[in-house]
Amino acid sequence: MTQTAPSPDQVVAQRYRDPAPATPAEWNPVLQVLHEHRSVRRYLPEPLPEGVLELLISAAQSAPTSSNLQVWSVVAVRDPQRRARLAALAGDQEQIRQAPLLLVWTADLARLRGLAAARGVPLDGADYLESSYVAFLDAALAAQNALVAAESLGLGTVYIGAIRNNPEQVAAELELPSGVFAVVGLVVGRPDPAEDARVKPRLPQAAVLHEETYTPARLADIDDYEQRIAQFYAEQDLAHSWIDRVLARLGSAKALKGRDRLRESLAARGFPLY
């Protein structure tokens, strides 16, 4: 029996767990893919089709880049043993081992530093926080383009922020030179249908959309969200309070799981952050 595709109203409704969503003013396949994003943490072992990696990278390179500096690079990791070692460094996440591809997106100032050295010109501006910020932002924009491209092909994805738990060891594993820093990992593969990954509801727009000037979020909006996401957490056999989860996540330096050392790790990897 053919399953009927969800209507735009239904797609938007599942993003907010809203029983009475507004009908979208416009709709197209791109909006469909964006709204149906879900994190996939169980994968089938089958490899990706030939040419998919290159397509994901061309999509990534189609993202905006500040001043066309293009200060990012990506390392595609397909070797199972290397993925296993990176999984151990990134919180022992099994999805890194399962999926056929891990993309490690990096802030890359080494390429421009090499160009400046070859021409014998200074590149002092690369040592400032602004330049590192641009490189991280460029890498994130590129990664998100690749994620959307992958999901438009029916593939599953999940970001791996824990790639920053042990920056020095990750850099050694990937042979990253000074001036290149691993920003985030992105797992890509065929979703295991047994996982039944679902769309995670987000905060209501009233909590994140500010017209003209910033307005503090109303507690009523947060309380309403607590009730909606509790249903999602229950379906995933997780603790039911979003508020408790996010406050615990930022409650102490220990909760950052090694990422409290990020400033010194960046300095050691060639990002002085003046």
CYANA upper distance limits for C-alpha pairs under 8 A (distance plus 0.5 A):
  6 PRO  CA     10 GLN  CA      6.27
  6 PRO  CA     11 VAL  CA      6.76
  7 SER  CA     11 VAL  CA      6.76
  8 PRO  CA     12 VAL  CA      6.71
  8 PRO  CA     23 THR  CA      7.75
  8 PRO  CA     24 PRO  CA      7.27
  8 PRO  CA     27 TRP  CA      7.51
  8 PRO  CA     32 GLN  CA      7.95
  9 ASP  CA     13 ALA  CA      6.51
  9 ASP  CA     21 PRO  CA      6.90
  9 ASP  CA     22 ALA  CA      7.40
  9 ASP  CA     23 THR  CA      5.85
  9 ASP  CA     24 PRO  CA      7.22
 10 GLN  CA     14 GLN  CA      6.74
 10 GLN  CA     21 PRO  CA      8.43
 11 VAL  CA     15 ARG  CA      7.20
 11 VAL  CA     32 GLN  CA      7.81
 11 VAL  CA     35 HIS  CA      7.06
 11 VAL  CA     36 GLU  CA      7.31
 12 VAL  CA     16 TYR  CA      7.30
 12 VAL  CA     21 PRO  CA      7.40
 12 VAL  CA     24 PRO  CA      8.38
 12 VAL  CA     35 HIS  CA      7.15
 13 ALA  CA     17 ARG  CA      5.87
 13 ALA  CA     18 ASP  CA      5.40
 13 ALA  CA     19 PRO  CA      7.14
 13 ALA  CA     20 ALA  CA      7.79
 13 ALA  CA     21 PRO  CA      5.92
 14 GLN  CA     18 ASP  CA      7.29
 14 GLN  CA    199 VAL  CA      7.17
 14 GLN  CA    200 LYS  CA      8.49
 14 GLN  CA    201 PRO  CA      7.26
 15 ARG  CA     35 HIS  CA      7.12
 15 ARG  CA     36 GLU  CA      8.10
 15 ARG  CA    199 VAL  CA      6.83
 15 ARG  CA    200 LYS  CA      7.08
 15 ARG  CA    201 PRO  CA      5.30
 15 ARG  CA    202 ARG  CA      6.80
 16 TYR  CA    201 PRO  CA      5.19
 16 TYR  CA    202 ARG  CA      6.05
 16 TYR  CA    203 LEU  CA      7.58
 16 TYR  CA    204 PRO  CA      7.18
 16 TYR  CA    228 ARG  CA      8.33
 17 ARG  CA    201 PRO  CA      6.46
 17 ARG  CA    228 ARG  CA      6.62
 17 ARG  CA    229 ILE  CA      8.27
 27 TRP  CA     31 LEU  CA      6.74
 27 TRP  CA     32 GLN  CA      8.00
 28 ASN  CA     32 GLN  CA      6.91
 29 PRO  CA     33 VAL  CA      6.83
 30 VAL  CA     34 LEU  CA      6.79
 30 VAL  CA    152 SER  CA      8.44
 31 LEU  CA     35 HIS  CA      6.59
 32 GLN  CA     36 GLU  CA      6.66
 33 VAL  CA     37 HIS  CA      6.97
 33 VAL  CA    148 VAL  CA      7.58
 33 VAL  CA    151 GLU  CA      7.29
 33 VAL  CA    152 SER  CA      6.48
 34 LEU  CA    148 VAL  CA      7.33
 36 GLU  CA    199 VAL  CA      7.00
 37 HIS  CA    151 GLU  CA      7.92
 37 HIS  CA    199 VAL  CA      6.98
 38 ARG  CA    156 GLY  CA      8.49
 38 ARG  CA    157 THR  CA      8.29
 38 ARG  CA    158 VAL  CA      8.47
 38 ARG  CA    197 ALA  CA      7.15
 38 ARG  CA    198 ARG  CA      6.48
 38 ARG  CA    199 VAL  CA      5.37
 38 ARG  CA    200 LYS  CA      7.15
 39 SER  CA    156 GLY  CA      7.86
 39 SER  CA    157 THR  CA      6.54
 39 SER  CA    158 VAL  CA      5.41
 39 SER  CA    159 TYR  CA      8.32
 39 SER  CA    197 ALA  CA      7.39
 39 SER  CA    198 ARG  CA      8.27
 39 SER  CA    199 VAL  CA      8.27
 40 VAL  CA    156 GLY  CA      6.14
 40 VAL  CA    157 THR  CA      6.10
 40 VAL  CA    158 VAL  CA      6.14
 40 VAL  CA    191 PRO  CA      6.95
 40 VAL  CA    195 GLU  CA      8.49
 40 VAL  CA    197 ALA  CA      6.45
 41 ARG  CA     94 GLU  CA      8.35
 41 ARG  CA     95 GLN  CA      5.79
 41 ARG  CA    157 THR  CA      8.43
 41 ARG  CA    158 VAL  CA      7.33
 41 ARG  CA    191 PRO  CA      8.42
 41 ARG  CA    195 GLU  CA      8.27
 41 ARG  CA    197 ALA  CA      8.41
 42 ARG  CA     94 GLU  CA      8.49
 42 ARG  CA     95 GLN  CA      6.25
 42 ARG  CA     98 GLN  CA      7.57
 42 ARG  CA     99 ALA  CA      8.29
 42 ARG  CA    191 PRO  CA      6.67
 42 ARG  CA    192 ASP  CA      5.92
 42 ARG  CA    195 GLU  CA      6.71
 43 TYR  CA     95 GLN  CA      7.25
 43 TYR  CA     98 GLN  CA      6.18
 43 TYR  CA     99 ALA  CA      5.84
 43 TYR  CA    156 GLY  CA      8.42
 43 TYR  CA    189 GLY  CA      6.70
 43 TYR  CA    190 ARG  CA      6.10
 43 TYR  CA    191 PRO  CA      5.08
 43 TYR  CA    192 ASP  CA      5.08
 44 LEU  CA     98 GLN  CA      7.38
 44 LEU  CA     99 ALA  CA      7.17
 44 LEU  CA    189 GLY  CA      7.66
 44 LEU  CA    190 ARG  CA      6.01
 44 LEU  CA    191 PRO  CA      6.57
 44 LEU  CA    192 ASP  CA      5.71
 45 PRO  CA     98 GLN  CA      6.52
 45 PRO  CA     99 ALA  CA      6.53
 45 PRO  CA    100 PRO  CA      6.83
 45 PRO  CA    190 ARG  CA      8.24
 46 GLU  CA    100 PRO  CA      7.36
 46 GLU  CA    189 GLY  CA      8.39
 46 GLU  CA    190 ARG  CA      7.72
 47 PRO  CA    100 PRO  CA      5.95
 47 PRO  CA    189 GLY  CA      8.04
 48 LEU  CA     52 VAL  CA      7.17
 48 LEU  CA     53 LEU  CA      8.44
 48 LEU  CA    100 PRO  CA      7.46
 48 LEU  CA    101 LEU  CA      8.45
 48 LEU  CA    189 GLY  CA      7.24
 48 LEU  CA    190 ARG  CA      8.33
 51 GLY  CA     55 LEU  CA      6.81
 52 VAL  CA     56 LEU  CA      6.71
 53 LEU  CA     57 ILE  CA      6.83
 54 GLU  CA     58 SER  CA      6.74
 55 LEU  CA     59 ALA  CA      6.73
 56 LEU  CA     60 ALA  CA      6.66
 56 LEU  CA    145 ASN  CA      8.45
 56 LEU  CA    146 ALA  CA      5.45
 56 LEU  CA    147 LEU  CA      8.39
 56 LEU  CA    149 ALA  CA      6.64
 56 LEU  CA    150 ALA  CA      7.11
 57 ILE  CA     61 GLN  CA      6.60
 57 ILE  CA    146 ALA  CA      7.04
 58 SER  CA     62 SER  CA      6.78
 59 ALA  CA     63 ALA  CA      7.56
 59 ALA  CA    142 ALA  CA      8.25
 59 ALA  CA    145 ASN  CA      6.36
 59 ALA  CA    146 ALA  CA      6.17
 59 ALA  CA    149 ALA  CA      7.06
 60 ALA  CA    141 LEU  CA      8.10
 60 ALA  CA    142 ALA  CA      4.73
 60 ALA  CA    143 ALA  CA      6.64
 60 ALA  CA    144 GLN  CA      7.94
 60 ALA  CA    145 ASN  CA      5.46
 60 ALA  CA    146 ALA  CA      5.44
 61 GLN  CA    142 ALA  CA      6.74
 62 SER  CA    142 ALA  CA      8.09
 62 SER  CA    145 ASN  CA      8.12
 63 ALA  CA    141 LEU  CA      6.55
 63 ALA  CA    142 ALA  CA      5.92
 63 ALA  CA    145 ASN  CA      6.77
 64 PRO  CA     68 ASN  CA      8.41
 64 PRO  CA    138 ASP  CA      7.86
 64 PRO  CA    141 LEU  CA      7.52
 64 PRO  CA    142 ALA  CA      8.28
 65 THR  CA     69 LEU  CA      6.98
 65 THR  CA     70 GLN  CA      6.24
 65 THR  CA    138 ASP  CA      6.03
 65 THR  CA    141 LEU  CA      8.45
 66 SER  CA     70 GLN  CA      7.80
 66 SER  CA    134 VAL  CA      7.28
 66 SER  CA    138 ASP  CA      7.58
 70 GLN  CA    135 ALA  CA      8.34
 70 GLN  CA    138 ASP  CA      7.52
 71 VAL  CA    107 ALA  CA      6.65
 71 VAL  CA    108 ASP  CA      5.45
 71 VAL  CA    109 LEU  CA      6.27
 71 VAL  CA    111 ARG  CA      8.12
 71 VAL  CA    112 LEU  CA      8.24
 71 VAL  CA    134 VAL  CA      8.20
 71 VAL  CA    135 ALA  CA      5.61
 71 VAL  CA    138 ASP  CA      7.21
 71 VAL  CA    139 ALA  CA      8.07
 72 TRP  CA    105 TRP  CA      7.73
 72 TRP  CA    106 THR  CA      6.01
 72 TRP  CA    107 ALA  CA      5.12
 72 TRP  CA    108 ASP  CA      5.03
 72 TRP  CA    109 LEU  CA      8.01
 72 TRP  CA    135 ALA  CA      6.54
 72 TRP  CA    136 PHE  CA      8.19
 72 TRP  CA    138 ASP  CA      6.85
 72 TRP  CA    139 ALA  CA      5.72
 73 SER  CA    105 TRP  CA      6.59
 73 SER  CA    106 THR  CA      5.75
 73 SER  CA    107 ALA  CA      7.11
 73 SER  CA    108 ASP  CA      6.42
 73 SER  CA    139 ALA  CA      7.82
 74 VAL  CA    103 LEU  CA      6.87
 74 VAL  CA    104 VAL  CA      5.92
 74 VAL  CA    105 TRP  CA      4.90
 74 VAL  CA    106 THR  CA      6.25
 75 VAL  CA    103 LEU  CA      6.19
 75 VAL  CA    104 VAL  CA      5.55
 75 VAL  CA    105 TRP  CA      7.05
 75 VAL  CA    106 THR  CA      8.33
 75 VAL  CA    174 LEU  CA      8.16
 76 ALA  CA    101 LEU  CA      7.35
 76 ALA  CA    102 LEU  CA      6.47
 76 ALA  CA    103 LEU  CA      5.18
 76 ALA  CA    104 VAL  CA      7.00
 77 VAL  CA     82 ARG  CA      7.68
 77 VAL  CA     83 ARG  CA      7.06
 77 VAL  CA    101 LEU  CA      6.36
 77 VAL  CA    102 LEU  CA      5.57
 77 VAL  CA    103 LEU  CA      6.67
 77 VAL  CA    104 VAL  CA      8.13
 78 ARG  CA     82 ARG  CA      8.24
 78 ARG  CA     83 ARG  CA      7.45
 78 ARG  CA    100 PRO  CA      6.36
 78 ARG  CA    101 LEU  CA      5.51
 78 ARG  CA    102 LEU  CA      7.07
 79 ASP  CA     83 ARG  CA      6.70
 80 PRO  CA     84 ALA  CA      6.57
 80 PRO  CA     97 ARG  CA      7.21
 80 PRO  CA    100 PRO  CA      8.32
 81 GLN  CA     85 ARG  CA      6.83
 82 ARG  CA     86 LEU  CA      6.70
 82 ARG  CA    173 GLU  CA      8.20
 83 ARG  CA     87 ALA  CA      6.45
 83 ARG  CA     96 ILE  CA      6.68
 83 ARG  CA     97 ARG  CA      6.26
 83 ARG  CA    102 LEU  CA      7.71
 84 ALA  CA     88 ALA  CA      6.84
 84 ALA  CA     96 ILE  CA      7.57
 84 ALA  CA     97 ARG  CA      5.90
 85 ARG  CA     89 LEU  CA      7.03
 86 LEU  CA     90 ALA  CA      6.60
 86 LEU  CA     96 ILE  CA      8.29
 86 LEU  CA    163 ILE  CA      8.19
 86 LEU  CA    170 VAL  CA      7.32
 86 LEU  CA    173 GLU  CA      8.18
 87 ALA  CA     91 GLY  CA      7.11
 87 ALA  CA     92 ASP  CA      5.37
 87 ALA  CA     93 GLN  CA      5.91
 87 ALA  CA     94 GLU  CA      7.40
 87 ALA  CA     96 ILE  CA      6.11
 87 ALA  CA     97 ARG  CA      7.10
 88 ALA  CA     92 ASP  CA      4.76
 88 ALA  CA     93 GLN  CA      7.65
 89 LEU  CA    162 ALA  CA      8.42
 89 LEU  CA    163 ILE  CA      7.58
 89 LEU  CA    165 ASN  CA      7.53
 89 LEU  CA    166 ASN  CA      6.68
 89 LEU  CA    169 GLN  CA      8.00
 89 LEU  CA    170 VAL  CA      7.69
 90 ALA  CA    160 ILE  CA      8.05
 90 ALA  CA    161 GLY  CA      8.50
 90 ALA  CA    162 ALA  CA      5.15
 90 ALA  CA    163 ILE  CA      5.48
 90 ALA  CA    164 ARG  CA      7.91
 90 ALA  CA    165 ASN  CA      6.65
 90 ALA  CA    166 ASN  CA      7.82
 91 GLY  CA    162 ALA  CA      6.78
 91 GLY  CA    165 ASN  CA      8.18
 93 GLN  CA     97 ARG  CA      8.05
 94 GLU  CA     98 GLN  CA      6.80
 95 GLN  CA     99 ALA  CA      6.47
 95 GLN  CA    187 VAL  CA      7.86
 96 ILE  CA    101 LEU  CA      8.40
 96 ILE  CA    102 LEU  CA      7.16
 96 ILE  CA    187 VAL  CA      6.83
 99 ALA  CA    187 VAL  CA      7.10
 99 ALA  CA    188 VAL  CA      6.76
 99 ALA  CA    189 GLY  CA      5.62
 99 ALA  CA    190 ARG  CA      7.92
100 PRO  CA    188 VAL  CA      7.50
100 PRO  CA    189 GLY  CA      6.45
101 LEU  CA    187 VAL  CA      6.50
101 LEU  CA    188 VAL  CA      5.88
101 LEU  CA    189 GLY  CA      7.06
102 LEU  CA    185 GLY  CA      7.10
102 LEU  CA    186 LEU  CA      6.18
102 LEU  CA    187 VAL  CA      5.13
102 LEU  CA    188 VAL  CA      6.83
103 LEU  CA    185 GLY  CA      6.06
103 LEU  CA    186 LEU  CA      5.51
103 LEU  CA    187 VAL  CA      6.87
103 LEU  CA    188 VAL  CA      8.24
104 VAL  CA    182 ALA  CA      6.94
104 VAL  CA    183 VAL  CA      7.89
104 VAL  CA    184 VAL  CA      6.47
104 VAL  CA    185 GLY  CA      4.89
104 VAL  CA    186 LEU  CA      6.88
105 TRP  CA    139 ALA  CA      6.50
105 TRP  CA    140 ALA  CA      8.17
105 TRP  CA    143 ALA  CA      7.21
105 TRP  CA    182 ALA  CA      6.46
105 TRP  CA    183 VAL  CA      6.17
105 TRP  CA    184 VAL  CA      6.01
105 TRP  CA    185 GLY  CA      6.58
105 TRP  CA    186 LEU  CA      8.24
106 THR  CA    136 PHE  CA      7.99
106 THR  CA    139 ALA  CA      6.62
106 THR  CA    180 VAL  CA      6.75
106 THR  CA    181 PHE  CA      5.70
106 THR  CA    182 ALA  CA      4.83
106 THR  CA    183 VAL  CA      5.54
106 THR  CA    184 VAL  CA      7.69
107 ALA  CA    132 SER  CA      7.91
107 ALA  CA    135 ALA  CA      5.30
107 ALA  CA    136 PHE  CA      5.77
107 ALA  CA    138 ASP  CA      8.15
107 ALA  CA    139 ALA  CA      6.45
107 ALA  CA    179 GLY  CA      8.38
107 ALA  CA    180 VAL  CA      6.08
107 ALA  CA    181 PHE  CA      5.75
107 ALA  CA    182 ALA  CA      7.05
107 ALA  CA    183 VAL  CA      6.88
108 ASP  CA    135 ALA  CA      7.05
108 ASP  CA    179 GLY  CA      6.55
108 ASP  CA    180 VAL  CA      4.97
108 ASP  CA    181 PHE  CA      7.19
109 LEU  CA    113 ARG  CA      6.73
109 LEU  CA    126 ALA  CA      7.60
109 LEU  CA    132 SER  CA      8.45
109 LEU  CA    135 ALA  CA      7.86
109 LEU  CA    179 GLY  CA      5.58
109 LEU  CA    180 VAL  CA      6.65
110 ALA  CA    114 GLY  CA      6.47
110 ALA  CA    177 PRO  CA      7.77
110 ALA  CA    178 SER  CA      7.20
110 ALA  CA    179 GLY  CA      5.19
110 ALA  CA    180 VAL  CA      6.59
111 ARG  CA    115 LEU  CA      6.86
112 LEU  CA    116 ALA  CA      6.64
113 ARG  CA    117 ALA  CA      6.60
113 ARG  CA    123 LEU  CA      7.13
113 ARG  CA    126 ALA  CA      8.48
114 GLY  CA    118 ALA  CA      6.63
115 LEU  CA    119 ARG  CA      6.94
116 ALA  CA    120 GLY  CA      6.42
116 ALA  CA    121 VAL  CA      5.69
116 ALA  CA    122 PRO  CA      6.88
116 ALA  CA    123 LEU  CA      6.88
117 ALA  CA    121 VAL  CA      6.83
117 ALA  CA    122 PRO  CA      8.13
123 LEU  CA    127 ASP  CA      8.44
124 ASP  CA    128 TYR  CA      8.34
125 GLY  CA    131 SER  CA      7.50
126 ALA  CA    131 SER  CA      5.88
126 ALA  CA    132 SER  CA      7.80
127 ASP  CA    131 SER  CA      7.43
127 ASP  CA    132 SER  CA      8.08
127 ASP  CA    271 PHE  CA      6.63
127 ASP  CA    272 PRO  CA      5.96
127 ASP  CA    273 LEU  CA      6.38
127 ASP  CA    274 TYR  CA      6.73
128 TYR  CA    132 SER  CA      7.24
128 TYR  CA    271 PHE  CA      8.35
128 TYR  CA    272 PRO  CA      7.24
128 TYR  CA    273 LEU  CA      5.20
128 TYR  CA    274 TYR  CA      4.95
129 LEU  CA    133 TYR  CA      6.49
129 LEU  CA    272 PRO  CA      8.13
129 LEU  CA    273 LEU  CA      4.65
129 LEU  CA    274 TYR  CA      6.15
130 GLU  CA    134 VAL  CA      6.68
130 GLU  CA    273 LEU  CA      8.35
131 SER  CA    135 ALA  CA      6.77
132 SER  CA    136 PHE  CA      6.74
132 SER  CA    271 PHE  CA      7.35
132 SER  CA    273 LEU  CA      7.52
133 TYR  CA    137 LEU  CA      6.60
134 VAL  CA    138 ASP  CA      6.45
135 ALA  CA    139 ALA  CA      6.66
136 PHE  CA    140 ALA  CA      6.72
136 PHE  CA    183 VAL  CA      7.14
137 LEU  CA    141 LEU  CA      6.69
138 ASP  CA    142 ALA  CA      6.68
139 ALA  CA    143 ALA  CA      6.59
139 ALA  CA    183 VAL  CA      7.74
140 ALA  CA    144 GLN  CA      6.66
140 ALA  CA    183 VAL  CA      8.30
140 ALA  CA    184 VAL  CA      8.36
141 LEU  CA    145 ASN  CA      6.85
142 ALA  CA    146 ALA  CA      6.88
143 ALA  CA    147 LEU  CA      6.69
143 ALA  CA    186 LEU  CA      8.03
144 GLN  CA    148 VAL  CA      6.77
145 ASN  CA    149 ALA  CA      6.68
146 ALA  CA    150 ALA  CA      6.57
147 LEU  CA    151 GLU  CA      6.72
147 LEU  CA    157 THR  CA      7.09
147 LEU  CA    186 LEU  CA      8.29
148 VAL  CA    152 SER  CA      6.58
149 ALA  CA    153 LEU  CA      7.12
150 ALA  CA    154 GLY  CA      7.27
150 ALA  CA    155 LEU  CA      5.86
150 ALA  CA    156 GLY  CA      7.58
150 ALA  CA    157 THR  CA      7.92
150 ALA  CA    188 VAL  CA      7.85
151 GLU  CA    155 LEU  CA      5.36
151 GLU  CA    156 GLY  CA      6.46
151 GLU  CA    157 THR  CA      7.67
154 GLY  CA    190 ARG  CA      8.24
155 LEU  CA    188 VAL  CA      7.25
155 LEU  CA    189 GLY  CA      6.10
155 LEU  CA    190 ARG  CA      5.70
155 LEU  CA    191 PRO  CA      7.13
156 GLY  CA    187 VAL  CA      8.46
156 GLY  CA    188 VAL  CA      6.27
156 GLY  CA    189 GLY  CA      5.93
156 GLY  CA    190 ARG  CA      6.21
156 GLY  CA    191 PRO  CA      5.71
157 THR  CA    186 LEU  CA      7.16
157 THR  CA    187 VAL  CA      5.79
157 THR  CA    188 VAL  CA      5.23
157 THR  CA    189 GLY  CA      7.22
158 VAL  CA    186 LEU  CA      6.25
158 VAL  CA    187 VAL  CA      5.83
158 VAL  CA    188 VAL  CA      7.65
159 TYR  CA    184 VAL  CA      7.37
159 TYR  CA    185 GLY  CA      6.12
159 TYR  CA    186 LEU  CA      5.00
159 TYR  CA    187 VAL  CA      6.85
160 ILE  CA    184 VAL  CA      6.30
160 ILE  CA    185 GLY  CA      5.01
160 ILE  CA    186 LEU  CA      6.30
160 ILE  CA    187 VAL  CA      7.80
161 GLY  CA    165 ASN  CA      8.48
161 GLY  CA    183 VAL  CA      8.18
161 GLY  CA    184 VAL  CA      5.67
161 GLY  CA    185 GLY  CA      6.90
162 ALA  CA    184 VAL  CA      8.05
162 ALA  CA    185 GLY  CA      8.44
163 ILE  CA    167 PRO  CA      7.61
163 ILE  CA    170 VAL  CA      7.72
163 ILE  CA    182 ALA  CA      7.51
163 ILE  CA    183 VAL  CA      7.86
163 ILE  CA    184 VAL  CA      6.36
163 ILE  CA    185 GLY  CA      6.54
164 ARG  CA    182 ALA  CA      7.30
164 ARG  CA    183 VAL  CA      7.25
164 ARG  CA    184 VAL  CA      7.52
164 ARG  CA    258 GLY  CA      8.28
164 ARG  CA    259 ARG  CA      6.75
164 ARG  CA    262 LEU  CA      8.34
165 ASN  CA    257 LYS  CA      6.62
165 ASN  CA    258 GLY  CA      5.36
165 ASN  CA    259 ARG  CA      5.82
166 ASN  CA    170 VAL  CA      6.71
166 ASN  CA    258 GLY  CA      7.22
166 ASN  CA    259 ARG  CA      8.28
167 PRO  CA    171 ALA  CA      6.53
167 PRO  CA    181 PHE  CA      8.08
167 PRO  CA    182 ALA  CA      7.48
167 PRO  CA    265 SER  CA      7.16
168 GLU  CA    172 ALA  CA      6.76
168 GLU  CA    265 SER  CA      7.63
168 GLU  CA    269 ARG  CA      8.32
169 GLN  CA    173 GLU  CA      6.66
170 VAL  CA    174 LEU  CA      6.69
170 VAL  CA    182 ALA  CA      8.01
171 ALA  CA    175 GLU  CA      6.12
171 ALA  CA    176 LEU  CA      5.40
171 ALA  CA    177 PRO  CA      8.20
171 ALA  CA    181 PHE  CA      7.72
171 ALA  CA    182 ALA  CA      7.67
172 ALA  CA    176 LEU  CA      6.99
176 LEU  CA    180 VAL  CA      6.42
176 LEU  CA    181 PHE  CA      7.84
177 PRO  CA    269 ARG  CA      8.40
178 SER  CA    269 ARG  CA      5.63
178 SER  CA    270 GLY  CA      5.57
179 GLY  CA    269 ARG  CA      6.41
179 GLY  CA    270 GLY  CA      5.07
179 GLY  CA    271 PHE  CA      6.74
180 VAL  CA    269 ARG  CA      7.44
180 VAL  CA    270 GLY  CA      7.98
181 PHE  CA    266 LEU  CA      7.79
181 PHE  CA    269 ARG  CA      7.29
191 PRO  CA    195 GLU  CA      8.37
192 ASP  CA    196 ASP  CA      8.40
193 PRO  CA    197 ALA  CA      8.45
200 LYS  CA    229 ILE  CA      8.05
200 LYS  CA    232 PHE  CA      7.31
201 PRO  CA    228 ARG  CA      7.95
201 PRO  CA    229 ILE  CA      6.56
201 PRO  CA    232 PHE  CA      8.05
202 ARG  CA    225 TYR  CA      8.26
202 ARG  CA    229 ILE  CA      8.43
203 LEU  CA    207 ALA  CA      6.91
203 LEU  CA    208 VAL  CA      7.86
203 LEU  CA    221 ASP  CA      8.50
203 LEU  CA    222 ILE  CA      7.87
203 LEU  CA    225 TYR  CA      6.48
204 PRO  CA    208 VAL  CA      7.67
204 PRO  CA    221 ASP  CA      7.35
204 PRO  CA    225 TYR  CA      7.44
205 GLN  CA    209 LEU  CA      5.96
206 ALA  CA    210 HIS  CA      8.18
206 ALA  CA    217 ALA  CA      7.93
206 ALA  CA    221 ASP  CA      7.63
207 ALA  CA    216 PRO  CA      8.37
207 ALA  CA    217 ALA  CA      5.52
207 ALA  CA    218 ARG  CA      7.61
207 ALA  CA    221 ASP  CA      7.00
207 ALA  CA    222 ILE  CA      8.03
208 VAL  CA    217 ALA  CA      8.12
210 HIS  CA    214 TYR  CA      5.84
210 HIS  CA    215 THR  CA      6.75
217 ALA  CA    221 ASP  CA      7.62
217 ALA  CA    222 ILE  CA      8.16
218 ARG  CA    222 ILE  CA      7.36
219 LEU  CA    223 ASP  CA      6.58
220 ALA  CA    224 ASP  CA      6.61
221 ASP  CA    225 TYR  CA      6.78
222 ILE  CA    226 GLU  CA      6.65
223 ASP  CA    227 GLN  CA      7.09
224 ASP  CA    228 ARG  CA      7.02
225 TYR  CA    229 ILE  CA      6.55
226 GLU  CA    230 ALA  CA      6.48
226 GLU  CA    241 SER  CA      6.91
226 GLU  CA    242 TRP  CA      6.58
226 GLU  CA    243 ILE  CA      7.75
227 GLN  CA    231 GLN  CA      7.55
228 ARG  CA    232 PHE  CA      7.77
229 ILE  CA    233 TYR  CA      6.75
229 ILE  CA    240 HIS  CA      8.01
229 ILE  CA    241 SER  CA      8.38
229 ILE  CA    242 TRP  CA      7.59
230 ALA  CA    234 ALA  CA      6.57
230 ALA  CA    240 HIS  CA      5.13
230 ALA  CA    241 SER  CA      6.73
230 ALA  CA    242 TRP  CA      7.92
231 GLN  CA    235 GLU  CA      6.83
231 GLN  CA    240 HIS  CA      8.03
232 PHE  CA    236 GLN  CA      6.93
233 TYR  CA    237 ASP  CA      6.55
233 TYR  CA    238 LEU  CA      5.42
233 TYR  CA    239 ALA  CA      6.79
233 TYR  CA    240 HIS  CA      5.81
234 ALA  CA    238 LEU  CA      6.37
234 ALA  CA    239 ALA  CA      7.71
234 ALA  CA    240 HIS  CA      6.74
239 ALA  CA    245 ARG  CA      8.48
241 SER  CA    245 ARG  CA      6.82
242 TRP  CA    246 VAL  CA      6.68
243 ILE  CA    247 LEU  CA      6.59
244 ASP  CA    248 ALA  CA      6.51
245 ARG  CA    249 ARG  CA      6.62
246 VAL  CA    250 LEU  CA      7.06
247 LEU  CA    251 GLY  CA      6.07
248 ALA  CA    252 SER  CA      8.10
248 ALA  CA    255 ALA  CA      7.72
249 ARG  CA    255 ALA  CA      6.20
249 ARG  CA    256 LEU  CA      7.58
250 LEU  CA    255 ALA  CA      6.86
250 LEU  CA    256 LEU  CA      7.52
251 GLY  CA    255 ALA  CA      7.13
252 SER  CA    256 LEU  CA      7.69
253 ALA  CA    257 LYS  CA      8.12
253 ALA  CA    260 ASP  CA      6.30
254 LYS  CA    258 GLY  CA      7.70
254 LYS  CA    260 ASP  CA      8.14
256 LEU  CA    260 ASP  CA      6.37
258 GLY  CA    262 LEU  CA      8.36
261 ARG  CA    265 SER  CA      6.57
262 LEU  CA    266 LEU  CA      6.49
263 ARG  CA    267 ALA  CA      6.85
264 GLU  CA    268 ALA  CA      6.67
265 SER  CA    269 ARG  CA      6.72
266 LEU  CA    270 GLY  CA      6.95
266 LEU  CA    271 PHE  CA      5.60
266 LEU  CA    272 PRO  CA      7.55
267 ALA  CA    271 PHE  CA      5.21
267 ALA  CA    272 PRO  CA      5.21
267 ALA  CA    273 LEU  CA      7.67
268 ALA  CA    272 PRO  CA      8.47
